Amino acid sequence: GAGVSQTPSNKVTEKGKYVELRCDPISGHTALYWYRQSLGQGPEFLIYFQGTGAADDSGLPNDRFFAVRPEGSVSTLKIQRTERGDSAVYLCASSLEWTGELFFGEGSRLTVL
Amino acid sequence: AQTVTQSQPEMSVQEAETVTLSCTYDTSESDYYLFWYKQPPSRQMILVIRQEAYKQQNATENRFSVNFQKAAKSFSLKISDSQLGDAAMYFCAYRRAFGKETSGSRLTFGEGTQLTVNP
C-alpha cells in the first residue's frame, strides 16, 4: 500500500488476555517505530527497529510488552496479560532510513475492559 | 532527557483569522530538530512543518510558519487564514540531531493543543 497500515483499527479485550497489533510499513522503509498514545496525551516512544533488529527498546514499559520484525518489514507488537492501563492508541511509523522523515499509520485503538 | 511542553490544551479561531500555538522545550543539546504535527480524528499524525535548530531562519510552509527562539527554547506555530480543515489536535515534537543509527529518529512529543476553527 501507499501508506503505513495498522490492524486492527480497534480492539476490545478483557483484562488478562493476550493481544497482537500489526504494522505494515511503507515498502522499502528500513526504520520502524511504535508509539503509545494515552487519552489526552502525546505519543510516547516504545521501540525502534532498524531492519530486523530492535535497535532501541528503552520505551517498553515492562516485560509484558514485546515486539518483533522478523523479515524487516511487517512488525507485530505483542502485549501479554493485558491490564486496563494498557488502553491506548498504538501508533506505528516508518521511515526510508534511520535519518528520514517519519510516516505514521492511523493507529490501533486498544481497549482493555 | 528532553521535554516538550504545550501550555494551551485548547485554542479556537475564526475561519480566515490567524492563530498561534505555543510550545516550549528543554534540552542540553545544541543541535536538534523541532516539528509540528497535526492529528485529525483519523488519528494519523501528519507532519505540518519542521525546523532545524542550526538554521536561524524560521521555517514556512504555505499558511503555516514558526517562530523559533533558540535561546528561549520556544517554538510556536502560526496558522494564517485558518480553514475549517485545520481543526485538529496539534503536537509539537523534538528530535535529537543524528548521532548514530541505533538512536534512530525517535520523537518526544508535547501534550497537544486541540484547535477548533469556527465558521
Boltz contact constraints between the chains, C-beta under 6 A:
constraints:
  - contact:
      token1: [A, 31]
      token2: [B, 104]
      max_distance: 6.0
  - contact:
      token1: [A, 42]
      token2: [B, 91]
      max_distance: 6.0
  - contact:
      token1: [A, 42]
      token2: [B, 109]
      max_distance: 6.0
  - contact:
      token1: [A, 42]
      token2: [B, 110]
      max_distance: 6.0
  - contact:
      token1: [A, 42]
      token2: [B, 111]
      max_distance: 6.0
  - contact:
      token1: [A, 42]
      token2: [B, 112]
      max_distance: 6.0
  - contact:
      token1: [A, 43]
      token2: [B, 109]
      max_distance: 6.0
  - contact:
      token1: [A, 45]
      token2: [B, 106]
      max_distance: 6.0
  - contact:
      token1: [A, 48]
      token2: [B, 104]
      max_distance: 6.0
  - contact:
      token1: [A, 48]
      token2: [B, 106]
      max_distance: 6.0
  - contact:
      token1: [A, 50]
      token2: [B, 101]
      max_distance: 6.0
  - contact:
      token1: [A, 55]
      token2: [B, 102]
      max_distance: 6.0
  - contact:
      token1: [A, 89]
      token2: [B, 43]
      max_distance: 6.0
  - contact:
      token1: [A, 98]
      token2: [B, 101]
      max_distance: 6.0
  - contact:
      token1: [A, 98]
      token2: [B, 104]
      max_distance: 6.0
  - contact:
      token1: [A, 99]
      token2: [B, 98]
      max_distance: 6.0
  - contact:
      token1: [A, 104]
      token2: [B, 44]
      max_distance: 6.0
  - contact:
      token1: [A, 104]
      token2: [B, 45]
      max_distance: 6.0
  - contact:
      token1: [A, 106]
      token2: [B, 42]
      max_distance: 6.0
  - contact:
      token1: [A, 106]
      token2: [B, 43]
      max_distance: 6.0
  - contact:
      token1: [A, 106]
      token2: [B, 44]
      max_distance: 6.0
  - contact:
      token1: [A, 107]
      token2: [B, 43]
      max_distance: 6.0
